[in-house]
Amino acid sequence: MDTSGLVVFARTNAALRELNSLFRTRKFTRKYEALVCGHVTNDNGVIDLPLMRDYECPPYMRVSTEEHQLALIGLDPVEVGKKILQSPKPSTTEFEVITREDLNGKDVTRLALTSISGRTHQLNVHCAAIGHPIVGDAVYGYGGEAAANGGLEQPSLPKDRASEDLQKEIAESILGKPMCVHAKSISFEHPITREKLSFECAAPF
């Protein structure tokens, strides 16, 4: 996934161990900025949807539902892989509307996203699951390789969801351009000195 923005590298094994511990205990704050398809109605909110490995479209992720969990019964871990059969992971994303704007004449929303749980592809799946996939997302967006709508059926999506026609028009208008999601800010305690650190980088879109 071609997310732009800030990246943290450890220069020693000791620092790496400490950074991993910060991630596991959620003491590492990451905020993202993204353009999503359509106009999001609510000014802010929380997306609280558990994620699972997608047994139909591996190796991607999808929202876990009771129906999806029942579909795993009887699958052979040797054939599908043990990760596919892992329990669903609680996943939470906070969002806040920055602006509602247009891109090449098409409705889009600029969101501030905070990944509380930090799951694989969490922001992509969660945005798709509320009917507003990230602009330029060739995996979880329109015509992508992963399950549409984060694996949810159309009736489960919010009323303000971006229409399929709008998603298609946006996808065609930015064909070949990078996905519009950006790691804008990170805050954490230095693993060795314990100094409080914060970094910020403006989005390129």
C-alpha positions in Angstrom: 0.0 0.0 0.0 1.6 3.3 -1.1 1.0 5.5 2.0 3.1 8.6 2.0 4.4 10.5 5.0 6.3 9.9 8.1 8.2 6.7 8.9 10.2 5.8 12.0 13.4 3.7 11.9 15.3 2.3 14.8 19.1 2.5 14.6 19.8 -0.2 17.2 18.3 -3.5 18.2 17.6 -2.1 21.7 15.7 0.8 20.3 13.8 -1.5 17.9 12.6 -3.7 20.9 11.4 -0.6 22.7 9.6 0.8 19.7 7.9 -2.5 19.2 6.7 -2.4 22.8 5.3 1.1 22.3 3.3 -0.2 19.3 2.0 -3.2 21.1 0.9 -1.1 24.1 -0.6 1.6 21.9 1.7 4.3 23.2 2.6 5.4 19.7 0.1 8.0 18.3 -0.3 8.1 14.5 -2.6 10.5 12.7 -3.3 10.3 9.0 -4.9 12.6 6.4 -6.9 11.0 3.5 -9.1 12.0 0.7 -12.1 9.6 0.4 -14.8 9.3 -2.2 -18.0 11.2 -1.7 -19.1 13.7 1.1 -19.0 12.2 4.6 -22.1 13.6 6.4 -21.0 13.3 10.0 -18.3 15.8 11.1 -16.6 13.2 13.2 -17.1 9.7 14.5 -15.6 6.3 15.4 -15.4 3.3 13.1 -15.4 0.2 15.4 -15.4 -2.8 13.1 -13.4 -6.0 13.8 -11.1 -7.2 11.0 -10.1 -10.6 9.8 -8.1 -12.2 7.0 -10.1 -12.6 3.9 -10.6 -16.2 3.0 -12.1 -15.4 -0.4 -9.5 -12.8 -1.4 -6.2 -13.6 0.4 -4.0 -12.1 1.5 -6.2 -9.1 2.1 -8.4 -8.0 5.1 -12.1 -7.6 5.5 -14.6 -6.7 8.2 -15.4 -9.7 10.3 -19.1 -10.7 10.6 -20.8 -13.7 12.1 -21.5 -15.0 8.6 -17.8 -14.7 7.7 -16.8 -16.5 10.9 -19.2 -19.4 10.2 -17.7 -19.7 6.7 -14.4 -20.6 8.3 -15.7 -23.8 10.0 -14.3 -26.9 8.4 -11.6 -25.1 6.4 -8.2 -27.0 6.5 -5.5 -24.8 7.9 -2.9 -26.6 5.8 -4.8 -25.6 2.6 -5.8 -22.0 3.6 -3.1 -21.1 6.0 -3.3 -20.6 9.8 -3.5 -16.8 9.5 -6.8 -17.1 7.6 -8.3 -19.0 10.6 -7.1 -16.5 13.3 -9.8 -14.9 15.5 -11.1 -11.4 14.3 -9.1 -8.5 15.7 -10.9 -5.6 17.4 -10.2 -2.5 15.3 -11.0 1.1 15.9 -10.5 4.2 13.8 -11.4 7.8 14.8 -12.2 10.2 12.0 -12.8 14.0 11.7 -13.9 15.9 8.6 -11.3 18.5 7.6 -13.1 19.8 4.5 -15.6 18.6 2.0 -14.3 19.5 -1.4 -14.1 18.3 -5.0 -11.5 16.5 -7.1 -11.7 17.1 -10.8 -15.3 18.0 -10.3 -16.1 15.0 -8.1 -17.2 15.0 -4.5 -14.5 14.0 -2.0 -13.9 14.5 1.7 -10.6 15.3 3.4 -10.5 13.3 6.7 -8.2 13.3 9.7 -7.8 9.6 10.7 -6.5 8.2 13.9 -5.7 4.5 14.0 -6.3 3.4 17.6 -5.6 -0.3 17.1 -3.1 -0.2 14.2 -4.3 -3.3 12.3 -3.0 -4.3 8.8 -4.8 -2.2 6.1 -7.2 -0.9 8.8 -7.7 2.6 7.4 -8.4 1.2 3.9 -10.9 -1.4 5.1 -12.7 0.9 7.5 -13.1 3.7 4.9 -14.4 1.2 2.4 -16.7 -0.3 4.9 -18.5 3.1 5.6 -18.9 3.5 1.9 -16.2 6.1 1.4 -13.1 4.3 0.0 -9.8 6.2 0.0 -9.2 8.0 -3.4 -6.7 6.0 -5.5 -7.0 2.8 -3.4 -6.5 0.1 -6.1 -7.0 -2.7 -3.6 -9.9 -1.8 -1.4 -11.5 0.9 -3.6 -13.5 0.7 -6.8 -12.6 -2.4 -8.9 -9.9 -3.4 -6.4 -8.6 -6.9 -5.7 -10.0 -7.1 -2.2 -13.7 -7.6 -1.3 -15.8 -4.5 -2.1 -17.0 -2.4 0.8 -14.6 -3.9 3.2 -16.4 -7.2 2.8 -19.8 -5.8 3.8 -23.0 -6.1 1.7 -24.6 -2.9 0.3 -27.5 -2.8 2.7 -25.1 -2.6 5.6 -23.5 0.6 4.3 -24.4 4.1 5.6 -26.9 6.1 3.6 -24.3 8.8 2.7 -22.0 6.2 1.0 -20.4 7.2 -2.3 -22.3 5.7 -5.2 -20.5 3.1 -7.3 -20.8 5.5 -10.3 -19.0 8.2 -8.3 -16.3 5.9 -7.2 -15.8 4.7 -10.8 -15.6 8.3 -12.1 -13.0 9.3 -9.4 -11.0 6.2 -10.1 -10.9 6.9 -13.8 -10.0 10.6 -13.2 -6.9 9.8 -11.1 -5.7 6.6 -12.9 -2.0 6.0 -12.3 -1.7 8.5 -9.4 -0.8 7.5 -5.9 -3.3 6.7 -3.2 -4.4 9.7 -1.2 -3.6 8.7 2.3 -0.7 10.3 4.3 0.9 9.6 7.6 0.8 13.2 8.8 1.9 13.1 12.4 3.5 10.8 15.0 4.1 11.2 18.7 5.9 8.9 21.0 8.4 8.6 23.8 12.0 8.1 22.7 12.9 4.5 23.5 16.2 5.4 25.1 16.1 9.0 26.4 12.4 9.0 27.2 12.1 12.4 25.6 8.6 13.2 24.3 8.8 13.4 20.5 6.4 14.7 17.9 6.8 15.1 14.2 4.5 16.4 11.4 4.5 16.4 7.6 2.0 18.1 5.3 0.1 15.9 2.9 1.1 16.2 -0.8 -2.5 16.1 -2.1 
